[in-house]
Amino acid sequence: MKQSDHQTIQRVLDGSISQAAFAGFQQHMRMEPELAKLYGEYALLHHSLCEEFEDQPIRRIRSVVPRRDFPAKIAWFAIAAAVALFAGFYYQNSRKSAPATASVRFSADAVWIVQGASSSEGNLSKGATLQLLRGQASVVPSPGASALIEGPSTLTYVSPEMLHLAEGRGRFRLDQPGGKLEVTTASMSAVDLGTEFGIETHPDRPDELHVFQGKVRMQVGGDNRTLSAGEAGRVAGADRIEGFVADESRFFKTLVEFENIFQGPFVAADWRVESGSPSISEDRIEGMDFTAFRRLTQSEPDRNRHVLLATLEVDVASNEDFHTDGWAGVSFFSKGAEVLFFGDSFGPERTWSLDVKQRKPVILPNNPVIGMKSVTLRYDRSTGEVSMHEGGIPLAPAFCSGNLPAGMTFDEIRLGASSNASLAVKSLVVQAGG
């Protein structure tokens, strides 16, 4: 931050800034989340000081600031000294309604990265940026406020009262009377007045605000208007909002739940062995040169739950190696045809890999993933995107990805290995949701 940024914030809090300068400052905050974060910290400090010295407030603090005929640099150092003097007080006496972290829950298929400020599992610290690559995330920045974002999205937790959506789609709600929630993007701000709304912001089209309940104040440069339920606004220039009808169907209402389609123990009667003689017990399927099929109760994923997750855990097999010149792994079938395979594909490459069939070559990761381990496959019916993730749930970033035709469904699973390969499966869990 520049010295002028600190000085501008001081003028905002003192009420000595002009309307035009304040509009420019707001636009600056939208473009730079770090400035918005700094402003939030100053504002909380200012509020705490006013509460502490309620009947003899800030006058005593301002009395240390030199007269206007003093050099500006000296005045700045006096302000900085006052801020430093009360910094410890601020961190110990922040309002109880302003938590230090925002709690976060993820859908089972979510893939994410947290950048910036430190965070713990299930929480975001102030200033932290959540980059949601896939799936959904529910963020609670303060009591009564919530945000449900869909991947791919990038959200910064600026303060308990402010979130910055750099890219993506989110649904926001504020239920606490007297509370405040402001959501900014690169080109607009939305102040929740006790209501529910959605925001979309993408680099290739104008930002949009859709109001579902209550009222929201939308600001784009000098254009500032209040939108009611059923109304939407679109950024139509640096200082203009274009109104249209809100579309709530574009925004998820709740965090997606996943349901198990299949999970052990293994039951021999549930599997149709077409070749070989695999050993099937409650906690293991193992064999060499075999194929075993299991039908699903219905085609998955269906229209109501469009994401499928399959976690395969393999163990030491009879040949004591998972990677051979043959193949070993899991296949998904549709109407008798193999559509998708993941595991150790046919060929000499010593890595987990993906085969989307369709007369396309096997998809190999940039960095080999070798050995007996757990790997999760994610398939999104709505987009056709397929990805592989090391480990189980929550998902790690994808190490291999490909595409199927959108709308593809599966009705049968096959476990198997070729004549010069073996497969030992400790666990197979298949889920669907969305």
HUDANOR-V203124 format. One record per backbone hydrogen bond with DSSP energy under -0.5 kcal/mol. NH is the residue of the N-H (numbers start at 1). CO is the residue of the C=O. E is the energy in kcal/mol with one decimal. If there is no record, write none. Layout:
BEGIN
nh;co;e
NH;CO;E
NH;CO;E
END
This chain:
BEGIN
nh;co;e
5;2;-0.8
6;2;-1.3
7;3;-2.0
8;4;-2.4
9;5;-2.2
10;6;-2.0
11;7;-1.9
12;8;-2.2
13;9;-2.4
14;10;-2.0
15;11;-1.0
15;12;-0.6
16;11;-2.0
17;11;-0.7
22;18;-2.4
23;19;-2.2
24;20;-1.9
25;21;-2.1
26;22;-2.3
27;23;-2.0
28;24;-2.1
29;25;-2.1
30;26;-1.8
31;27;-1.5
32;28;-1.5
35;32;-1.0
36;32;-1.6
37;33;-2.5
38;34;-2.2
39;35;-2.6
40;36;-2.2
41;37;-2.0
42;38;-2.3
43;39;-2.8
44;40;-2.3
45;41;-2.1
46;42;-2.9
47;43;-2.6
48;44;-2.5
49;45;-2.4
50;46;-2.1
51;47;-2.1
52;48;-2.3
53;49;-2.5
54;51;-0.9
56;53;-0.8
60;57;-2.4
62;58;-3.4
63;59;-1.7
64;61;-1.5
65;62;-2.3
70;67;-2.2
75;71;-1.9
76;72;-2.5
77;73;-1.9
78;74;-1.9
79;75;-2.2
80;76;-2.8
81;77;-2.3
82;78;-2.1
83;79;-2.4
84;80;-2.6
85;81;-2.5
86;82;-1.5
87;83;-0.5
87;84;-0.9
88;84;-0.6
90;86;-2.1
91;87;-2.1
92;88;-1.4
93;89;-1.7
98;95;-1.8
99;97;-0.7
102;124;-2.6
103;140;-1.5
104;122;-2.5
105;138;-2.2
107;136;-2.0
110;107;-2.0
111;134;-1.7
113;131;-2.0
115;113;-0.5
115;129;-3.0
123;120;-2.5
124;102;-2.5
125;118;-0.6
126;100;-0.9
127;157;-3.5
128;125;-2.3
129;115;-3.0
130;128;-0.5
130;155;-3.6
131;113;-3.2
131;129;-0.7
132;130;-0.8
132;153;-2.5
133;111;-2.4
133;131;-0.8
134;111;-1.5
137;149;-2.0
138;105;-3.2
139;137;-0.6
139;147;-3.2
140;103;-2.8
141;139;-0.6
145;142;-2.2
146;173;-2.3
147;139;-2.4
148;171;-2.8
149;137;-2.5
149;147;-0.5
150;169;-2.2
151;135;-3.4
152;132;-0.7
153;132;-2.2
154;167;-2.6
155;130;-2.5
156;164;-2.7
157;128;-2.5
158;156;-1.2
158;162;-1.0
159;162;-2.2
162;159;-1.3
163;182;-2.4
164;156;-2.2
165;163;-0.5
165;184;-2.7
166;154;-2.0
166;164;-0.9
167;154;-1.1
168;201;-3.2
169;150;-0.8
170;199;-2.3
171;148;-2.3
172;197;-3.5
173;146;-2.4
174;195;-2.3
175;144;-3.1
179;176;-2.1
181;192;-0.7
182;161;-2.6
183;190;-2.7
184;163;-2.4
185;188;-2.7
189;219;-1.8
190;183;-2.4
191;217;-2.6
192;181;-3.2
192;190;-0.6
193;215;-1.6
196;213;-1.6
197;172;-2.4
198;210;-3.0
199;170;-2.5
200;208;-1.9
201;168;-2.8
202;205;-0.7
205;202;-1.3
208;200;-2.4
209;233;-2.6
210;198;-3.0
211;231;-2.5
212;196;-2.6
212;210;-0.5
213;196;-1.9
216;227;-2.4
217;191;-2.3
218;216;-0.7
218;225;-3.1
219;189;-2.3
220;223;-2.9
223;220;-2.4
224;222;-0.7
225;218;-2.5
227;216;-3.1
227;225;-0.5
229;214;-1.0
230;211;-2.5
231;228;-2.3
232;244;-2.3
233;209;-2.5
234;242;-2.5
235;207;-2.4
236;234;-0.6
236;240;-2.6
240;237;-0.9
242;234;-3.2
243;241;-0.6
244;232;-2.1
246;230;-2.0
250;247;-1.2
251;248;-1.9
259;432;-2.7
261;430;-3.4
262;430;-1.9
265;282;-0.5
266;282;-2.5
270;267;-1.9
271;268;-1.4
272;293;-3.1
273;271;-0.7
274;272;-0.6
274;291;-2.0
275;291;-1.2
279;286;-3.4
280;278;-0.5
281;279;-0.5
281;284;-3.0
284;281;-1.2
285;425;-1.7
286;279;-2.3
287;423;-1.8
289;418;-1.4
289;421;-1.2
290;417;-1.0
291;275;-1.8
292;415;-2.7
293;272;-2.5
294;413;-2.5
296;411;-2.2
300;410;-2.8
307;433;-3.0
308;379;-2.9
309;431;-2.6
310;377;-2.3
311;429;-2.9
312;310;-0.6
312;375;-2.8
313;427;-2.6
314;312;-0.5
314;373;-2.0
315;424;-2.5
320;317;-1.8
324;322;-0.6
328;344;-2.0
329;416;-2.2
330;342;-2.4
331;414;-2.6
332;340;-2.9
333;412;-2.9
334;337;-2.5
337;334;-1.6
339;332;-2.9
340;332;-1.5
341;355;-2.3
342;330;-2.3
343;353;-1.8
344;328;-3.1
345;343;-0.8
347;325;-1.7
351;349;-1.5
352;369;-2.3
353;343;-2.7
354;363;-2.4
355;341;-2.7
360;357;-1.9
363;354;-3.6
364;362;-0.6
365;352;-0.6
366;399;-0.5
370;368;-0.6
373;371;-0.6
375;312;-2.3
376;389;-3.2
377;310;-2.9
378;387;-2.8
379;308;-2.7
380;385;-2.4
381;306;-3.4
381;379;-0.7
383;380;-0.7
384;380;-3.1
386;402;-2.8
387;378;-2.3
388;400;-2.7
389;376;-2.6
391;374;-2.9
395;110;-0.8
399;388;-2.5
400;388;-1.0
402;386;-2.7
404;384;-3.0
407;381;-2.6
408;405;-1.3
410;300;-3.4
411;333;-2.4
412;333;-1.3
413;294;-2.6
414;331;-2.6
415;292;-2.6
416;329;-1.7
417;290;-2.1
418;327;-2.4
421;418;-1.7
423;287;-2.6
425;285;-3.3
426;313;-2.6
426;424;-0.6
427;313;-1.5
429;311;-2.1
430;262;-2.8
431;309;-2.9
432;259;-2.1
433;307;-2.2
434;257;-0.7
END
